[in-house]
Amino acid sequence: MLAGCLLFPVAVLADDLADGKAHLEKREYEPAFAAFAKSAAQNNHEAEYYLGLFYRYGIATVQDNDKAMAAFIEAAEHDHLPSQYILGYTYLTGEGAKQDYTKAKEWFGKSARKGYAPSMVQLAFMYDDGIGMKASPQKALAWFEKAAALGQPTAMLYLGVFYETGTTVKKDNEIAWHWYRKSAESGEPRALSRMIRIYENGELGEKADPEKAQEWAKKAEDAIPDPLNPVIE
């Protein structure tokens, strides 16, 4: 009897989260918001993350950055990695809170060290551009490599850039082409554009091939961004 009492709230909590996701996928924002709010009230940290997004963008509720940040922080402090990412991004851009590069690096670092690839990419950008720290292309490369190993499309794109330009690595057109192709196959729009140009112009050791250029152009047309993925610039 006691076991049943303990399990029941967890099941309800999970159902509310699942209901919220189902409504969100159908773009039924008001019932999604209600389901996420109910689940978040039971301390479901993933629901808190979604609730924060609704408050951040004013979806089915009044836009409220304070409530958004409170939801993100609560989830992030319980090791919800996407919430740690969104806090890092918030402090990096100053969109939703006062810009603070130290806090941005801190939150990106927390989730990156636990294997969250989008945070690895943002840390790489910060090191590459010297945002809030001394620029270090070597550290940027290391984080891009870790994220690319996890299949992160933006990281694979930038490895292509590093090898094409010879940034901190020996210039290698074959390796650059490999990473551009891998990124493009994952649907990264800029990588798809790069593959089109490679075959239109005959670059990176590849012969000009209008047919292949057209194939990549068709893939670019068919690529549909995932609105639930974290923002990666």
C-alpha positions in Angstrom: 0.0 0.0 0.0 2.8 2.4 0.9 4.6 1.6 -2.3 1.5 2.4 -4.3 1.2 5.8 -2.5 4.8 6.6 -3.3 4.5 5.7 -6.9 1.2 7.4 -7.7 2.4 11.0 -7.6 5.4 10.2 -9.7 3.2 8.6 -12.4 0.9 11.6 -12.3 3.8 14.0 -12.6 5.2 12.1 -15.6 1.8 12.1 -17.2 1.5 15.9 -16.9 4.9 16.3 -18.5 4.0 13.9 -21.3 0.7 15.7 -21.8 2.5 19.1 -22.0 4.9 17.7 -24.6 2.1 16.2 -26.6 0.2 19.5 -26.6 3.4 21.4 -27.5 4.1 19.2 -30.5 0.6 20.0 -31.8 1.1 23.7 -31.0 -1.7 23.6 -28.5 0.0 26.1 -26.3 -2.6 26.9 -23.6 -3.1 23.2 -22.5 0.7 22.7 -22.8 1.4 25.6 -20.5 -1.2 24.3 -18.0 0.3 20.8 -18.0 3.8 22.0 -17.6 2.8 24.3 -14.7 1.1 21.4 -13.0 4.1 19.2 -13.4 6.5 21.9 -12.3 4.5 22.5 -9.2 5.4 18.9 -8.3 9.1 19.7 -8.8 9.5 18.1 -12.2 12.7 19.9 -13.4 12.1 19.2 -17.1 8.7 20.8 -16.7 10.3 23.8 -15.0 12.5 24.2 -18.1 9.5 24.2 -20.4 7.6 26.5 -18.1 10.6 28.9 -18.2 10.5 28.9 -22.0 6.8 29.8 -22.0 7.4 32.7 -19.6 10.5 33.8 -21.5 8.7 34.1 -24.8 5.2 35.0 -23.5 3.6 31.8 -25.0 0.1 31.3 -23.6 0.9 33.5 -20.7 2.2 37.0 -20.0 5.9 37.4 -20.8 7.8 37.4 -17.5 11.6 37.2 -17.4 11.7 37.0 -13.6 9.5 33.9 -13.6 11.4 32.4 -16.5 14.7 32.8 -14.7 13.3 31.4 -11.5 12.1 28.3 -13.3 15.4 27.9 -15.2 17.5 28.3 -12.0 15.4 25.9 -10.0 15.8 23.2 -12.7 19.5 24.0 -13.3 20.4 23.7 -9.6 19.0 20.2 -9.8 21.3 19.3 -12.7 18.8 19.7 -15.5 21.3 20.2 -18.4 19.2 22.1 -20.9 18.3 24.6 -18.1 21.9 25.1 -17.3 22.5 25.7 -21.0 19.6 28.2 -21.3 21.0 30.1 -18.3 24.4 30.2 -19.9 22.9 31.5 -23.1 20.8 34.1 -21.2 23.9 35.5 -19.4 25.9 35.4 -22.6 23.4 37.4 -24.6 21.8 39.5 -21.9 18.4 38.5 -23.3 16.3 38.0 -20.2 18.8 38.9 -17.6 21.8 41.2 -17.1 24.7 40.1 -19.3 27.3 38.3 -17.3 30.1 36.4 -19.1 31.4 34.9 -15.9 28.0 33.3 -15.1 27.6 32.3 -18.8 30.9 30.4 -18.7 30.0 28.9 -15.3 26.6 27.5 -16.5 27.9 26.3 -19.9 30.8 24.7 -18.1 28.5 22.8 -15.6 26.5 21.1 -18.4 29.4 20.7 -20.8 31.4 18.8 -18.3 28.4 16.5 -17.9 28.3 15.8 -21.6 25.8 18.3 -22.9 27.0 19.1 -26.5 25.2 22.5 -27.0 27.0 23.9 -24.0 30.3 22.5 -25.3 29.7 24.5 -28.6 29.0 27.7 -26.7 32.1 27.3 -24.6 34.0 26.8 -27.8 32.6 30.1 -29.2 33.6 31.9 -26.1 37.1 30.6 -26.2 37.4 31.3 -29.9 36.2 34.9 -29.7 37.7 35.6 -26.3 34.4 36.5 -24.7 34.9 37.1 -21.0 38.3 35.4 -21.1 41.5 35.3 -23.0 41.0 33.9 -26.5 42.2 30.4 -27.0 41.6 28.7 -30.4 43.2 25.6 -28.9 40.5 25.3 -26.2 37.8 26.2 -28.7 39.0 23.3 -30.9 39.0 20.9 -28.0 35.4 21.7 -27.1 34.3 21.5 -30.8 36.0 18.1 -31.0 34.2 16.8 -27.9 30.8 18.1 -29.2 31.4 16.7 -32.7 32.2 13.3 -31.2 28.6 13.4 -29.8 27.2 14.3 -33.2 26.5 18.0 -32.6 26.1 19.5 -36.1 27.4 23.0 -35.4 30.5 21.6 -33.8 31.1 19.5 -36.9 30.6 22.5 -39.1 33.3 24.5 -37.2 35.7 21.6 -37.3 35.4 21.9 -41.0 36.2 25.6 -40.8 39.2 25.0 -38.6 40.7 22.4 -41.0 39.9 24.4 -44.1 41.6 27.5 -42.7 44.3 25.8 -40.7 43.3 27.3 -37.4 45.4 25.7 -34.7 45.6 22.5 -36.9 47.4 21.6 -40.1 45.3 22.7 -43.0 43.6 19.6 -44.5 41.0 19.9 -47.2 40.0 16.2 -47.0 39.3 16.4 -43.2 37.5 19.8 -43.7 35.3 18.2 -46.4 34.6 15.2 -44.1 33.3 17.4 -41.3 31.3 19.7 -43.6 29.6 16.6 -45.0 28.9 15.1 -41.6 27.4 18.3 -40.4 25.3 18.7 -43.6 24.0 15.2 -43.3 22.7 16.2 -39.8 20.8 19.0 -41.5 23.0 22.0 -40.5 21.9 24.8 -42.9 25.3 26.4 -43.2 27.0 23.1 -43.8 24.5 22.3 -46.5 25.2 25.6 -48.2 28.9 24.9 -48.0 28.5 21.5 -49.6 26.5 23.1 -52.4 29.3 25.6 -53.1 32.0 22.9 -52.9 30.3 21.0 -55.8 29.3 24.2 -57.7 32.8 25.5 -57.7 35.0 22.5 -57.3 36.6 23.2 -53.9 38.5 21.3 -51.2 39.8 18.8 -53.7 36.4 17.9 -55.0 35.7 18.3 -58.7 32.9 20.6 -59.8 29.7 18.5 -60.1 26.4 20.3 -60.8 24.5 17.1 -60.2 25.9 16.7 -56.7 25.4 20.4 -56.0 21.7 20.0 -56.9 21.4 16.9 -54.6 22.7 19.0 -51.7 20.4 21.8 -52.7 17.5 19.5 -52.5 18.6 18.3 -49.1 18.8 21.9 -48.0 15.2 22.5 -49.1 14.0 19.5 -47.3 15.8 20.3 -44.0 13.4 21.4 -41.3 14.8 22.9 -38.1 13.7 21.3 -34.8 12.0 24.1 -32.8 12.7 22.2 -29.5 16.4 22.2 -30.0 18.5 24.7 -28.0 19.6 27.8 -29.8 23.0 27.5 -31.4 24.4 30.4 -33.3 
